[in-house]
Amino acid sequence: MKLSHFTTLLLAISLGLASCGPAPRQGPLNEDTDPTASGGGPRGLDTSGRITDIPGIGLGSGSGTGGGLTNVNRHLWRASLDTLAFLPLASTDPFTGVVATDWAASPDAPEERFKVTAYVKGTALAANTLQVAVFREIRDPQGSWATAAVSGVTARQLEDAILLRARQLKIEERAAN
């Protein structure tokens, strides 16, 4: 690669990262939003246009030895995105390790909707590095959404699925090298 092309590439990446700002604040839990909204925008950008998961940028080393831009485990980050892909993304931030989905209802149960937030809290591929919060609302007779209880088992099952996927990603990466 010529020096001028390399310099141009570094400048473009620097400008892109410089435009990153704080995450947009979420509204109240009972905010009546469209559960069918697609949210999240294209892969690689969150709703504010920040970089999230672009191959080659690097999302932490996953081993704590440096080499990436964040302090979150890249396998857990990718696994969180993969596992929660059935819900529309509201925002993602690889720098803080947060993946937040938008509200979504199942066609089988249109009177209840869910959203999930996954927190990757470190570089280790371990259960204590991941936390998942699940929120549930049900539609009352007047058509408003009301907060409803969620079993702790639901969050645990999502955490287990993300951890399993992260381990698969790590094994696939080792096999490819």
C-alpha positions as CSV (number, residue, x, y, z in Angstrom):
1,M,0.0,0.0,0.0
2,K,1.4,3.4,-0.9
3,L,2.1,5.8,1.9
4,S,-0.4,8.3,0.6
5,H,-3.2,5.7,0.5
6,F,-2.3,4.5,4.0
7,T,-2.3,8.1,5.3
8,T,-5.7,8.7,3.6
9,L,-7.1,5.5,5.2
10,L,-5.9,6.5,8.7
11,L,-7.3,10.0,8.2
12,A,-10.7,8.6,7.2
13,I,-10.8,6.2,10.2
14,S,-9.7,9.0,12.6
15,L,-12.4,11.3,11.3
16,G,-15.0,8.6,11.6
17,L,-14.0,7.8,15.2
18,A,-13.9,11.5,16.1
19,S,-17.5,11.9,15.1
20,C,-18.5,9.3,17.7
21,G,-20.6,10.8,20.5
22,P,-22.5,9.6,23.6
23,A,-25.2,7.0,23.2
24,P,-28.7,8.4,22.8
25,R,-30.8,8.3,26.0
26,Q,-33.5,5.8,26.1
27,G,-37.1,6.9,26.9
28,P,-39.1,5.5,29.9
29,L,-39.8,1.8,30.0
30,N,-43.5,2.4,29.3
31,E,-42.9,4.6,26.3
32,D,-45.4,3.5,23.6
33,T,-43.1,2.7,20.7
34,D,-43.8,0.7,17.5
35,P,-42.9,-2.9,18.3
36,T,-42.5,-3.6,14.6
37,A,-40.0,-0.9,14.0
38,S,-36.8,-2.2,12.4
39,G,-34.4,-0.2,14.6
40,G,-30.6,-0.5,14.6
41,G,-30.0,0.5,11.0
42,P,-27.4,-1.4,8.9
43,R,-24.9,-3.8,10.6
44,G,-21.8,-1.9,11.6
45,L,-23.6,1.3,12.7
46,D,-25.9,1.9,15.7
47,T,-28.8,4.3,15.5
48,S,-26.5,7.4,16.0
49,G,-24.2,6.3,13.2
50,R,-21.3,5.1,15.5
51,I,-19.1,2.2,14.5
52,T,-20.2,-1.1,16.1
53,D,-19.0,-4.2,14.5
54,I,-17.0,-3.7,11.3
55,P,-14.5,-6.4,10.4
56,G,-10.9,-5.3,10.6
57,I,-11.6,-2.5,13.2
58,G,-11.1,-4.9,16.1
59,L,-13.3,-5.2,19.2
60,G,-10.8,-5.9,21.9
61,S,-8.3,-8.7,21.9
62,G,-10.5,-11.0,23.8
63,S,-7.5,-12.0,25.9
64,G,-6.7,-8.8,27.7
65,T,-3.4,-8.3,25.8
66,G,-4.4,-5.3,23.9
67,G,-4.6,-4.9,20.1
68,G,-8.2,-3.7,19.9
69,L,-10.2,-0.6,20.5
70,T,-12.3,-1.8,23.5
71,N,-12.1,-3.6,26.8
72,V,-14.8,-6.2,25.9
73,N,-14.4,-9.7,24.8
74,R,-14.8,-9.8,21.0
75,H,-16.3,-13.3,21.1
76,L,-19.0,-12.3,23.6
77,W,-19.7,-9.1,21.7
78,R,-20.2,-11.0,18.3
79,A,-22.2,-13.7,20.1
80,S,-24.5,-11.1,21.7
81,L,-25.2,-9.6,18.2
82,D,-25.7,-13.1,16.7
83,T,-28.0,-14.4,19.5
84,L,-30.1,-11.3,19.7
85,A,-30.5,-11.0,15.9
86,F,-34.1,-12.1,16.2
87,L,-34.9,-8.7,17.8
88,P,-34.5,-5.3,16.1
89,L,-31.4,-3.5,17.4
90,A,-32.0,-0.2,19.1
91,S,-28.3,0.6,19.8
92,T,-25.0,-1.0,20.1
93,D,-21.8,0.3,21.6
94,P,-18.7,-1.9,21.4
95,F,-16.7,0.6,23.5
96,T,-18.9,0.1,26.6
97,G,-20.0,-3.5,25.6
98,V,-23.8,-2.7,25.4
99,V,-26.2,-4.3,22.9
100,A,-29.8,-3.0,23.3
101,T,-32.7,-4.2,21.3
102,D,-35.9,-2.4,20.5
103,W,-39.3,-3.7,21.5
104,A,-40.6,-6.6,19.5
105,A,-43.8,-8.7,19.6
106,S,-44.2,-12.2,18.3
107,P,-46.9,-12.8,15.7
108,D,-48.1,-15.6,18.0
109,A,-48.5,-13.2,21.0
110,P,-49.1,-9.7,19.7
111,E,-50.4,-8.5,23.1
112,E,-46.9,-8.8,24.7
113,R,-43.6,-7.5,23.7
114,F,-40.0,-7.8,24.8
115,K,-36.7,-6.0,24.6
116,V,-33.3,-7.2,25.8
117,T,-30.1,-5.4,26.8
118,A,-26.8,-7.4,26.9
119,Y,-23.8,-6.0,28.8
120,V,-20.3,-7.4,28.0
121,K,-18.3,-6.2,31.0
122,G,-14.7,-7.3,30.4
123,T,-12.2,-9.2,28.3
124,A,-12.7,-12.7,29.7
125,L,-14.8,-15.3,28.0
126,A,-16.6,-16.1,31.2
127,A,-20.2,-16.1,32.6
128,N,-19.4,-13.2,35.0
129,T,-18.4,-11.0,32.1
130,L,-21.9,-11.1,30.6
131,Q,-25.2,-9.8,32.0
132,V,-28.5,-9.9,30.2
133,A,-31.6,-7.9,31.2
134,V,-35.0,-8.8,29.7
135,F,-37.9,-6.4,29.7
136,R,-41.5,-7.4,29.0
137,E,-44.7,-5.4,28.5
138,I,-48.3,-6.5,27.9
139,R,-51.0,-4.5,26.2
140,D,-53.9,-3.6,28.6
141,P,-57.5,-3.4,27.5
142,Q,-57.2,0.4,26.7
143,G,-54.3,-0.4,24.3
144,S,-51.5,1.0,26.4
145,W,-48.4,-1.0,27.2
146,A,-47.8,-1.9,30.9
147,T,-44.6,-3.4,32.5
148,A,-44.9,-7.1,33.3
149,A,-42.8,-9.5,35.2
150,V,-40.1,-11.6,33.5
151,S,-38.8,-14.9,34.8
152,G,-35.2,-14.8,35.8
153,V,-34.8,-18.0,33.8
154,T,-35.4,-16.1,30.6
155,A,-32.3,-13.9,31.1
156,R,-30.3,-16.9,32.2
157,Q,-31.2,-18.9,29.0
158,L,-30.2,-15.9,26.8
159,E,-26.9,-15.6,28.7
160,D,-26.3,-19.3,28.2
161,A,-27.1,-19.1,24.5
162,I,-24.7,-16.1,24.1
163,L,-21.9,-17.9,26.1
164,L,-22.3,-21.0,23.9
165,R,-22.2,-19.0,20.7
166,A,-19.1,-17.1,22.0
167,R,-17.3,-20.4,22.7
168,Q,-18.2,-21.7,19.2
169,L,-16.8,-18.5,17.7
170,K,-13.5,-18.9,19.6
171,I,-13.2,-22.5,18.5
172,E,-13.9,-21.6,14.9
173,E,-11.3,-18.8,15.1
174,R,-8.7,-21.2,16.5
175,A,-9.4,-23.8,13.8
176,A,-9.0,-21.1,11.1
177,N,-5.5,-20.1,12.4
